[in-house]
Amino acid sequence: MKAQKDLAKQTADNQKLKQDLARVNRPEFVESEARDKLFLTKPGEGIVVIPTTAVVMSPTPTPPPVDTTPNWQKWWNVFFKS
């Protein structure tokens, strides 16, 4: 019983590997990998690299004002001032 399950799993894995091998052996796949990962081009073509993050030159934001009021006074204001 266990041997049959293992055989079925191995057969399915083998079939998937055969499909993957057929896919990577196609000339279109080889060309796309050469272009995308190795940055190779055909004669007469150029390479354009687009940055993944845009550099934005913006002024630095001003930090919010820091409240230096003691904590006890903040509570006092909560309960006794409207």
Secondary structure as a PSIPRED ss2 file (coil, helix, strand):
# PSIPRED VFORMAT (PSIPRED V4.0)

   1 M C   1.000  0.000  0.000
   2 K H   0.000  1.000  0.000
   3 A H   0.000  1.000  0.000
   4 Q H   0.000  1.000  0.000
   5 K H   0.000  1.000  0.000
   6 D H   0.000  1.000  0.000
   7 L H   0.000  1.000  0.000
   8 A H   0.000  1.000  0.000
   9 K H   0.000  1.000  0.000
  10 Q H   0.000  1.000  0.000
  11 T H   0.000  1.000  0.000
  12 A H   0.000  1.000  0.000
  13 D H   0.000  1.000  0.000
  14 N H   0.000  1.000  0.000
  15 Q H   0.000  1.000  0.000
  16 K H   0.000  1.000  0.000
  17 L H   0.000  1.000  0.000
  18 K H   0.000  1.000  0.000
  19 Q H   0.000  1.000  0.000
  20 D H   0.000  1.000  0.000
  21 L H   0.000  1.000  0.000
  22 A H   0.000  1.000  0.000
  23 R H   0.000  1.000  0.000
  24 V H   0.000  1.000  0.000
  25 N C   1.000  0.000  0.000
  26 R C   1.000  0.000  0.000
  27 P H   0.000  1.000  0.000
  28 E H   0.000  1.000  0.000
  29 F H   0.000  1.000  0.000
  30 V H   0.000  1.000  0.000
  31 E H   0.000  1.000  0.000
  32 S H   0.000  1.000  0.000
  33 E H   0.000  1.000  0.000
  34 A H   0.000  1.000  0.000
  35 R H   0.000  1.000  0.000
  36 D H   0.000  1.000  0.000
  37 K H   0.000  1.000  0.000
  38 L H   0.000  1.000  0.000
  39 F C   1.000  0.000  0.000
  40 L C   1.000  0.000  0.000
  41 T C   1.000  0.000  0.000
  42 K C   1.000  0.000  0.000
  43 P C   1.000  0.000  0.000
  44 G C   1.000  0.000  0.000
  45 E C   1.000  0.000  0.000
  46 G C   1.000  0.000  0.000
  47 I C   1.000  0.000  0.000
  48 V C   1.000  0.000  0.000
  49 V C   1.000  0.000  0.000
  50 I C   1.000  0.000  0.000
  51 P C   1.000  0.000  0.000
  52 T C   1.000  0.000  0.000
  53 T C   1.000  0.000  0.000
  54 A C   1.000  0.000  0.000
  55 V C   1.000  0.000  0.000
  56 V C   1.000  0.000  0.000
  57 M C   1.000  0.000  0.000
  58 S C   1.000  0.000  0.000
  59 P C   1.000  0.000  0.000
  60 T C   1.000  0.000  0.000
  61 P C   1.000  0.000  0.000
  62 T C   1.000  0.000  0.000
  63 P C   1.000  0.000  0.000
  64 P C   1.000  0.000  0.000
  65 P C   1.000  0.000  0.000
  66 V C   1.000  0.000  0.000
  67 D C   1.000  0.000  0.000
  68 T C   1.000  0.000  0.000
  69 T C   1.000  0.000  0.000
  70 P C   1.000  0.000  0.000
  71 N H   0.000  1.000  0.000
  72 W H   0.000  1.000  0.000
  73 Q H   0.000  1.000  0.000
  74 K H   0.000  1.000  0.000
  75 W H   0.000  1.000  0.000
  76 W H   0.000  1.000  0.000
  77 N H   0.000  1.000  0.000
  78 V H   0.000  1.000  0.000
  79 F H   0.000  1.000  0.000
  80 F H   0.000  1.000  0.000
  81 K C   1.000  0.000  0.000
  82 S C   1.000  0.000  0.000
